Amino acid sequence: MTNEELLSAISDMLDEKLDQKLDEKLEQKLDEKLDQKLDEKLDQKLEPLKNSITTMQHDIYEIKDKQQQMGLVLENDVLPRLQNIESCYISTYDRYKNSVDDYEVMKQDIDLLKKVVAEHSEKLQKIS
C-alpha cells in the first residue's frame, strides 16, 4: 500500500470518526434543545392546570369548613329541637291513644243522657 493510499484511508477513517462525532454532538444538542422546548411547552400548558388545582384545593377547604359548621349546627341546634318535637308528639300520641276508650264510653254516656233528657222532657210536658 502506498503512502497516498494510507493517507487516503486514514483521512477516510478520520472523516468517518469526525462525522460520527459531529453527528453525536449534533444529536445531543438537538435532544437538549428539544427537551428544553418540551419542558417550556409543558410548563406553559401545566401552569393553568396548577392554578386550577390550587383554586380547587382552596374551594375544597372552604367546602370542608362549611360542612363542619353545618354538622355542628345540626348536632347542637337542629337535632335537639327535633328530639324535643318528637318527644312532644309521642307524649301527645300516647295520651290520645290511652284516652280513645274513654271517648267511646263518654259517647255512650252522652247518648244515654240524651235519651233520659228526652224522656224527662216528655214526662214534664205531660205533667204541665
DADA-V728810 format. One record per residue. RES is the residue in one small letter. D_LAST is the distance of its C-alpha to the last C-alpha in whole Angstrom. Layout:
res=RES d_last=D_LAST
res=RES d_last=D_LAST
//
This chain:
res=m d_last=171
res=t d_last=172
res=n d_last=171
res=e d_last=169
res=e d_last=167
res=l d_last=166
res=l d_last=165
res=s d_last=163
res=a d_last=161
res=i d_last=161
res=s d_last=159
res=d d_last=157
res=m d_last=156
res=l d_last=155
res=d d_last=154
res=e d_last=151
res=k d_last=150
res=l d_last=150
res=d d_last=148
res=q d_last=146
res=k d_last=145
res=l d_last=144
res=d d_last=142
res=e d_last=140
res=k d_last=140
res=l d_last=139
res=e d_last=136
res=q d_last=135
res=k d_last=135
res=l d_last=133
res=d d_last=131
res=e d_last=130
res=k d_last=130
res=l d_last=127
res=d d_last=125
res=q d_last=125
res=k d_last=124
res=l d_last=121
res=d d_last=120
res=e d_last=120
res=k d_last=118
res=l d_last=116
res=d d_last=115
res=q d_last=114
res=k d_last=112
res=l d_last=110
res=e d_last=110
res=p d_last=107
res=l d_last=105
res=k d_last=106
res=n d_last=104
res=s d_last=101
res=i d_last=101
res=t d_last=101
res=t d_last=98
res=m d_last=96
res=q d_last=97
res=h d_last=95
res=d d_last=92
res=i d_last=92
res=y d_last=92
res=e d_last=89
res=i d_last=87
res=k d_last=87
res=d d_last=87
res=k d_last=83
res=q d_last=82
res=q d_last=83
res=q d_last=81
res=m d_last=78
res=g d_last=78
res=l d_last=78
res=v d_last=75
res=l d_last=73
res=e d_last=74
res=n d_last=73
res=d d_last=70
res=v d_last=69
res=l d_last=69
res=p d_last=67
res=r d_last=64
res=l d_last=64
res=q d_last=63
res=n d_last=61
res=i d_last=59
res=e d_last=59
res=s d_last=58
res=c d_last=55
res=y d_last=54
res=i d_last=55
res=s d_last=53
res=t d_last=50
res=y d_last=50
res=d d_last=50
res=r d_last=47
res=y d_last=45
res=k d_last=47
res=n d_last=46
res=s d_last=42
res=v d_last=42
res=d d_last=40
res=d d_last=38
res=y d_last=36
res=e d_last=36
res=v d_last=34
res=m d_last=32
res=k d_last=31
res=q d_last=30
res=d d_last=28
res=i d_last=26
res=d d_last=26
res=l d_last=24
res=l d_last=22
res=k d_last=21
res=k d_last=20
res=v d_last=18
res=v d_last=16
res=a d_last=15
res=e d_last=14
res=h d_last=12
res=s d_last=11
res=e d_last=10
res=k d_last=9
res=l d_last=6
res=q d_last=5
res=k d_last=6
res=i d_last=4
res=s d_last=0
//
